[in-house]
Amino acid sequence: MTNLPAADFDGAWKYALEHYFPDFMALFFPNAYQAIDWNVPISFRSTELQQIAPDRQSGKQRADTLVMVQRTDGQPAQIFVHVEVQTQHDGNFAARMFRYHARLFDRDQVPVVSLAILGDEERDWLPTQFGYAIWGCSLALHFPTVKLCTLDAASLATMRNPFATLTLIHRDAQETRGRPEERMQRKLARFRALFRLGYRPEELRTLIRLLDHLLRLTPGLQELARATMRQIEREETGMETLITSFEELAREEGRQEGQFQERRSMVLRLLTHKLGVIDDTLHVRIAALDPDTLLLLSDALFDFVTRADLTAWLAALPDPRAA
């Protein structure tokens, strides 16, 4: 079997959910989509899930997202939508869905809607509820679940919805493990189909990123695929700017991410040197800071004397839930 870079299912779904959440709801959970007031801006709260995660060290092949939305009827005013994308069998999945649901409600006293996407290849595994009943006391959580491998591929291929395309690419990645030439051919076929479906240039850039997350190739085949994609773009649009601009953007984002990671590591080293060992709670809080706030912390830390100073500084930051 030829070794291929592992598909980044987690990264692909997280990225797509952040960019196309309404399309996600419209395709997979249409009843909920109709009940959400899309005229009211939605608010992503995914970083808050780190604070209540039931099992931070396990379940790497999944993506979770938390979004604050408002119903069309205005009652209740706000609702949490918790989406869990699971791409491998997990016997504890239903229990984990319940723990997320209960912890979110307990913390914020806001109704929670739990939704599950199962991206594994076991057709018979379909958890949809968690609960028990003992001595007249009962507990139950029922959550809508979509199983990707049971969806009709022919129907998905005709839909102009990024998540229909993502589902097909997801399945391509699973079906081409160890078959690099077939994976490259599917990648090129999906790329050509994007133009036929009429996606706009900004949508195409996002979908190309998803192709690279999931249909990863060896360096030699990736170079060949890029050259062929340029040719396809010329055939479809008469231009050759999309792939070139995407590659330039990817290189720039890579440089920026590397600089951000280096700065964060430096700040943590300085804090450890000045204040001693930083506990896990503070470490998670610092790791979640955006680049601008991290820069402020790098200036402020020189005035800290104890860990209490750091804790107070972090506590004084605006609550992201109020954004």
Secondary structure as UniProt FT lines:
FT   HELIX           9..19
FT   HELIX           21..28
FT   HELIX           30..35
FT   TURN            38..39
FT   STRAND          43..44
FT   HELIX           46..52
FT   TURN            56..57
FT   STRAND          62..69
FT   TURN            72..73
FT   STRAND          79..86
FT   TURN            91..92
FT   HELIX           93..108
FT   STRAND          112..118
FT   TURN            123..124
FT   STRAND          129..134
FT   TURN            135..136
FT   STRAND          137..142
FT   STRAND          145..147
FT   HELIX           148..150
FT   HELIX           153..157
FT   HELIX           162..175
FT   TURN            176..178
FT   HELIX           180..196
FT   TURN            197..198
FT   HELIX           201..214
FT   HELIX           219..237
FT   HELIX           242..275
FT   HELIX           280..287
FT   HELIX           291..300
FT   HELIX           301..303
FT   HELIX           307..315
FT   HELIX           320..322
//
